[in-house]
Amino acid sequence: MKKLLLLAVMAFTSVLTLSAQETSELDYKPAPYMFVGLQGGLQTTIAEDYDMSKLITPTASVSFGAFFTPVVGARLHVNGIWNKSGIKPDFEYDYSYVTTDLDLLLNLCTLFGRKDYYPLNVYLIGGVGLNYAWDNDDLTNSAYVQPFAWDDYRLSHNARVGAMLDYNIAKHWSVNLEVSANSLGDRYNSQVNQKDDWQLTAQLGLAYKFGFKKKPVVAAPVAVEPTPEPAPVVRKEEPKPVPVVKKPEMRTEIFYAIRETIPVGAEKAKVDRLIQFLKQNPGTKVAVTGYADIGTGNPQINMGYSKGRAENVAKALTDAGIAADRITVDAKGDTVQPFSENDKNRVTIAIAE
């Protein structure tokens, strides 16, 4: 048994050499969470004047609990298989038992440390519960007379103090080593010594942890560039609009009777007004164009009339002192009809600009 316990401790120590997550790498909150655990190991009872090493027997446990904060947790813990006790000189007897305790767990690492998560933790354990023992046949059927030997079953209180090393090997898994001392009622081992009987346990275990909450994502601070001072607004002088000087212009329409080429009456007065305009605006030039109506004559005759009409107006201008280089003369005959009314197309149009 001693060799088995030594091997178990060595195996547990080797597991502790595995690397574990650092707090900064966790993507979840270290608490709250729930867990279930299985343990197995050895236990012994303290018998009056008997070698404890001869009373070592296997034991096993199952537990369900939760850590409400990184420091405080609780569990329902069920432990049992069988116990041994002994009577001098060399009589040993065993009996079956099961102990159910409600334990309080305190994580001393997070209690006194500066972080909420450590790969390796030390739990202080304290709890109370009930112990139920049965199958005491080895003693009751023996030749040894024990006046306080119980038959059928024995129900007793159980008070527990202990400690646990718990090592996280992954988010959901940890291994642990737990030692505890359990105080039971006198006569639990069928002997009376006027004080509680004690049971000592040492167990290796595996725990599955679940129900973690996601760690809130903290956004990295964003460096805010200082807002530059706005550049002074330079108001540009809007260019003053350049006044557009409208170039003087004049359109004159001089109408004729059939076969006439010289303006008379009111039409001649139009020519006089044109002469006056050209003299007042010496920078202007004049285009004189003669036309004939298509409704009379023929193209050849009409071309002659239109040419004569334009030339006579131009001659009146030069006779009045208008320089010839300011005058352009053209004739369209009846090829162009500037008006929709036929008779109006016997016309000379002078455009001065």
C-alpha positions in Angstrom: 0.0 0.0 0.0 2.8 2.4 0.8 4.4 1.8 -2.6 1.1 2.4 -4.3 0.6 5.7 -2.5 4.2 6.7 -3.3 3.7 6.0 -7.0 0.5 7.9 -7.1 2.2 11.0 -5.5 5.0 10.7 -8.0 2.5 10.6 -10.9 0.7 13.6 -9.6 3.9 15.5 -9.2 4.9 14.8 -12.8 1.6 16.1 -14.0 2.3 19.4 -12.3 5.3 19.9 -14.7 2.9 20.5 -17.6 2.5 24.0 -18.7 -0.8 25.8 -18.1 -2.6 28.9 -19.4 -1.7 32.3 -18.2 -4.5 34.6 -17.1 -3.9 36.9 -20.0 -4.6 34.0 -22.4 -8.0 33.0 -21.0 -10.9 33.7 -23.2 -13.4 33.1 -20.3 -13.9 34.3 -16.8 -12.2 32.1 -14.1 -15.4 32.0 -12.1 -18.2 31.2 -11.7 -18.2 27.6 -13.0 -19.4 24.1 -12.0 -17.5 20.9 -11.7 -17.9 17.1 -11.3 -15.0 15.1 -9.9 -13.8 11.5 -9.4 -11.2 10.5 -6.8 -9.5 7.4 -5.7 -6.9 6.6 -3.0 -6.3 5.2 0.4 -7.7 5.7 3.9 -7.1 4.5 7.4 -8.8 4.8 10.8 -7.2 5.5 14.1 -7.7 2.6 16.5 -6.7 2.5 20.1 -3.3 1.0 20.5 -3.2 -0.6 17.0 -0.8 0.0 14.1 -2.6 2.4 11.7 -0.5 1.2 8.7 -2.2 -2.2 9.0 -5.6 -0.6 8.6 -5.1 1.1 5.2 -7.8 0.3 2.7 -8.8 1.7 -0.8 -11.4 4.5 -1.0 -13.2 6.4 -3.8 -15.2 9.6 -4.1 -17.5 11.4 -6.4 -18.4 15.1 -6.1 -20.5 17.8 -7.7 -20.0 21.5 -6.9 -19.3 25.0 -8.1 -17.0 28.0 -7.5 -19.2 31.1 -7.2 -16.2 33.4 -7.2 -12.5 32.8 -7.8 -12.1 32.4 -4.0 -15.3 30.6 -2.7 -16.8 27.3 -3.8 -18.9 24.4 -2.4 -19.4 20.8 -3.2 -21.5 17.7 -2.4 -18.9 15.0 -1.7 -19.7 11.3 -1.4 -16.9 8.9 -0.2 -16.8 5.3 0.7 -15.8 1.6 0.1 -14.7 0.0 3.4 -12.9 0.7 6.6 -10.7 -1.5 8.9 -10.1 -1.5 12.6 -8.1 -3.8 14.8 -7.9 -5.4 18.2 -4.6 -6.4 19.8 -2.7 -8.5 19.2 -3.5 -9.1 15.6 -7.2 -9.3 14.9 -8.4 -7.0 12.1 -12.0 -6.6 10.9 -13.5 -4.5 8.1 -16.9 -3.0 7.5 -18.5 -1.0 4.6 -19.3 2.7 4.8 -20.4 5.8 2.8 -19.9 9.4 3.9 -21.9 12.3 2.4 -20.6 15.8 3.2 -21.4 19.3 2.2 -18.0 21.0 1.9 -17.0 24.6 1.7 -13.9 25.3 -0.5 -11.6 28.3 -0.1 -9.0 29.0 -2.8 -6.0 30.3 -0.8 -4.1 31.3 -3.9 -6.7 33.7 -5.2 -7.6 34.8 -1.7 -4.1 36.0 -0.9 -2.8 36.4 -4.5 -3.2 39.3 -6.9 -4.9 37.4 -9.7 -8.2 35.6 -10.2 -6.6 32.7 -12.0 -3.6 30.5 -11.2 -2.7 27.2 -12.8 -2.0 25.6 -9.5 -4.3 26.2 -6.6 -4.5 25.3 -2.9 -8.0 24.7 -1.5 -8.8 24.7 2.2 -11.8 22.3 2.8 -14.2 22.2 5.7 -17.5 20.3 5.8 -20.2 18.5 7.7 -22.3 15.5 6.8 -23.4 12.0 7.7 -21.6 8.6 7.7 -23.5 5.4 7.2 -21.6 2.1 8.0 -22.8 -1.5 7.6 -21.6 -5.1 7.1 -19.8 -5.5 10.5 -19.9 -9.3 10.3 -16.2 -9.7 10.6 -16.4 -8.5 14.2 -19.8 -9.7 15.3 -19.2 -13.2 14.0 -15.7 -13.5 15.6 -14.7 -15.0 19.0 -13.8 -11.5 20.2 -16.4 -10.1 22.5 -16.8 -6.3 22.1 -19.6 -4.9 24.2 -20.0 -1.9 22.0 -19.8 -3.7 18.7 -22.8 -2.5 16.5 -24.8 -4.8 14.4 -26.8 -4.1 11.1 -25.7 -0.5 10.6 -24.2 2.6 12.3 -25.2 6.2 11.5 -22.8 8.9 12.7 -22.0 12.5 12.1 -19.0 13.4 10.0 -17.0 16.6 10.3 -14.2 17.2 7.8 -11.1 19.4 7.5 -8.7 19.0 4.7 -6.6 20.6 1.9 -6.4 20.0 -1.9 -3.8 20.8 -4.5 -5.6 21.4 -7.8 -3.8 21.8 -11.1 -5.5 23.0 -14.3 -4.3 21.1 -17.3 -6.9 22.6 -19.7 -9.9 24.9 -19.7 -12.3 22.1 -18.6 -9.9 19.6 -16.9 -7.8 19.6 -13.7 -6.1 17.0 -11.6 -6.0 17.1 -7.8 -4.5 15.6 -4.7 -6.6 15.8 -1.5 -5.9 14.9 2.1 -8.6 15.1 4.8 -9.3 14.2 8.4 -12.8 13.1 9.2 -14.2 13.1 12.7 -16.9 10.5 13.4 -18.9 9.6 16.5 -17.3 7.3 19.1 -18.1 3.6 18.6 -17.9 4.0 14.8 -15.1 1.4 14.9 -17.0 -0.7 17.5 -14.7 0.6 20.2 -15.3 3.2 22.9 -12.6 5.6 23.9 -14.7 8.6 25.1 -13.8 10.7 22.0 -14.5 10.9 18.3 -13.1 8.3 16.0 -10.9 9.6 13.1 -10.6 8.6 9.5 -7.7 9.9 7.4 -7.9 9.9 3.5 -5.5 10.7 0.7 -6.8 10.7 -2.8 -5.9 11.6 -6.4 -8.6 12.9 -8.6 -9.8 14.3 -11.9 -12.3 17.1 -12.3 -14.3 18.3 -15.2 -15.2 22.0 -15.1 -18.0 23.6 -17.1 -20.3 26.5 -17.3 -17.7 29.2 -17.8 -18.8 32.6 -19.0 -17.1 34.4 -21.8 -14.7 37.1 -20.8 -16.0 40.5 -22.1 -13.9 41.9 -24.9 -12.2 45.1 -24.0 -11.5 47.3 -26.9 -8.0 48.5 -27.2 -7.7 52.3 -26.6 -7.7 54.2 -29.8 -5.1 57.0 -30.0 -6.9 60.2 -30.9 -4.9 62.5 -33.1 -5.1 66.1 -31.8 -7.4 68.1 -34.0 -5.3 70.7 -35.9 -6.2 74.3 -35.5 -8.3 75.3 -38.5 -6.3 77.4 -41.0 -7.3 81.0 -41.2 -9.8 81.6 -43.9 -8.4 83.9 -46.5 -11.1 85.7 -48.3 -10.2 86.2 -51.9 -11.4 89.3 -53.6 -13.9 88.4 -56.1 -13.0 89.9 -59.5 -15.3 92.7 -60.4 -17.4 91.9 -63.4 -16.1 93.5 -66.5 -19.0 95.4 -68.0 -19.9 94.0 -71.3 -20.2 96.8 -73.8 -22.8 95.9 -76.3 -21.6 96.6 -79.8 -24.1 99.0 -81.5 -26.0 97.3 -84.3 -28.9 98.2 -86.6 -31.0 96.2 -89.1 -32.7 98.0 -91.9 -35.3 96.5 -94.3 -36.0 98.6 -97.4 -39.0 97.4 -99.5 -39.6 98.0 -103.3 -42.5 97.9 -105.7 -42.4 95.6 -108.7 -39.4 96.3 -111.0 -38.1 99.1 -108.7 -34.5 99.2 -107.5 -34.3 102.8 -106.0 -35.9 103.4 -102.6 -38.4 106.2 -102.5 -40.5 107.9 -99.9 -40.5 106.2 -96.5 -38.0 103.6 -97.7 -35.5 106.3 -98.6 -35.9 107.7 -95.1 -34.8 104.4 -93.8 -31.6 104.7 -95.8 -31.0 108.2 -94.3 -31.4 106.8 -90.8 -28.9 104.1 -91.7 -26.4 106.7 -92.9 -26.8 108.6 -89.6 -26.2 105.5 -87.6 -23.0 104.6 -89.5 -21.7 108.2 -89.0 -22.4 108.0 -85.3 -20.7 104.6 -84.9 -17.6 104.8 -87.1 -16.3 101.4 -85.9 -19.3 99.6 -87.4 -19.6 98.0 -90.8 -22.6 97.2 -92.9 -23.6 94.2 -95.0 -26.1 95.1 -97.7 -28.0 92.2 -99.4 -30.6 92.5 -102.2 -33.5 90.1 -102.8 -36.3 89.6 -105.4 -39.7 87.8 -105.0 -40.0 84.5 -106.6 -43.6 85.1 -107.6 -42.8 87.4 -110.5 -40.2 87.4 -113.2 -37.6 84.7 -113.6 -34.4 83.9 -111.9 -32.2 85.8 -114.3 -34.3 88.9 -114.2 -34.8 88.6 -110.4 -31.0 88.3 -109.9 -30.6 91.6 -111.8 -33.3 93.4 -109.6 -31.7 92.2 -106.4 -28.3 93.2 -107.4 -29.5 96.7 -108.5 -31.3 97.2 -105.2 -28.2 96.3 -103.1 -25.9 98.5 -105.2 -28.2 101.5 -105.1 -28.3 101.4 -101.3 -24.5 101.0 -101.1 -24.1 104.0 -103.5 -26.3 106.2 -101.3 -24.1 105.3 -98.4 -20.8 106.2 -100.1 -22.4 109.3 -101.6 -23.1 110.3 -98.0 -19.4 109.9 -97.0 -19.4 106.3 -95.7 -16.1 104.6 -96.6 -16.5 101.8 -99.2 -14.3 99.5 -97.1 -17.1 99.5 -94.4 -19.7 98.2 -96.9 -20.2 94.6 -98.1 -22.7 94.1 -101.0 -24.4 90.8 -102.0 -27.4 89.7 -104.1 -29.5 86.6 -103.7 -32.1 87.0 -106.5 -35.1 84.8 -105.7 -32.9 81.9 -104.4 -33.5 83.1 -100.8 -36.9 84.3 -99.6 -36.4 86.0 -96.1 -40.2 86.5 -95.7 -43.2 84.2 -96.0 -45.2 87.0 -97.7 -44.2 87.0 -101.4 -44.3 90.9 -101.9 -42.1 91.5 -99.0 -39.2 89.6 -100.6 -38.6 92.6 -103.0 -36.3 94.0 -100.3 -32.8 95.1 -99.4 -31.6 94.2 -95.9 -28.8 96.1 -94.4 -27.2 94.9 -91.1 -24.8 97.3 -89.5 -22.7 96.2 -86.6 
